[in-house]
Amino acid sequence: MSETFCDQLRKRSLSEPYAGLLGIEVAEVGEGSARVRMRVRPELANIFGATHGGALFSLIDEAFQLACNAHGILSVALNVSITYVAPPKGAALLEATAHEMYRTRRTSSYVCEIRDPESGKLVATAQALAYRTGKEIDLSEGS
């Protein structure tokens, strides 16, 4: 059974340095969708002890990055607008999803959210817009 592009993209994401720093794990990648997870840790806290908004943004951005590139065309963020709904509790495991809503030859639009999968609590939502460069992504070894 041959690997799909989404399988290859997921495998490549395992070695992403920034996601590794935050402890982000990729759960699944499909064409136009992705689901990633991150455990809240003390190192991700802001000066008030809550999870830093930048860590939450990064979790959503990781799901968005994978979802918009899963078609095999290099895509980059044009805009991401995030709304922080409620802070996660303690050492919660957070899950971010990104789902494609619309795609043209040059842009694609996504709805994203972060939830605590244990409680179902909504933590953040986002709308994201990507520019599709038209350049095919080459995930072959050494690229």
Secondary structure as the mmCIF struct_conf table of DSSP 4:
data_model
#
loop_
_struct_conf.conf_type_id
_struct_conf.id
_struct_conf.beg_label_comp_id
_struct_conf.beg_label_asym_id
_struct_conf.beg_label_seq_id
_struct_conf.end_label_comp_id
_struct_conf.end_label_asym_id
_struct_conf.end_label_seq_id
HELX_LH_PP_P HELX_LH_PP_P1 SER A 2 THR A 4
HELX_RH_AL_P HELX_RH_AL_P1 PHE A 5 SER A 13
TURN_TY1_P TURN_TY1_P1 LEU A 14 SER A 15
HELX_RH_AL_P HELX_RH_AL_P2 PRO A 17 LEU A 22
TURN_TY1_P TURN_TY1_P2 GLY A 23 GLY A 23
STRN STRN1 GLU A 25 GLY A 30
TURN_TY1_P TURN_TY1_P3 GLU A 31 GLY A 32
STRN STRN2 SER A 33 ARG A 39
HELX_RH_3T_P HELX_RH_3T_P1 PRO A 42 LEU A 44
STRN STRN3 ALA A 45 ALA A 45
TURN_TY1_P TURN_TY1_P4 ILE A 47 PHE A 48
BEND BEND1 GLY A 49 ALA A 50
STRN STRN4 THR A 51 THR A 51
HELX_LH_PP_P HELX_LH_PP_P2 HIS A 52 HIS A 52
HELX_RH_AL_P HELX_RH_AL_P3 GLY A 53 ASN A 69
TURN_TY1_P TURN_TY1_P5 ALA A 70 HIS A 71
BEND BEND2 GLY A 72 GLY A 72
STRN STRN5 ILE A 73 TYR A 84
HELX_LH_PP_P HELX_LH_PP_P3 PRO A 87 LYS A 89
TURN_TY1_P TURN_TY1_P6 GLY A 90 ALA A 91
STRN STRN6 LEU A 93 ARG A 103
BEND BEND3 ARG A 105 ARG A 106
STRN STRN7 THR A 107 ARG A 115
TURN_TY1_P TURN_TY1_P7 PRO A 117 SER A 119
STRN STRN8 LEU A 122 GLU A 136
HELX_LH_PP_P HELX_LH_PP_P4 ILE A 137 ILE A 137
BEND BEND4 SER A 140 SER A 140
TURN_TY1_P TURN_TY1_P8 GLU A 141 GLY A 142
#
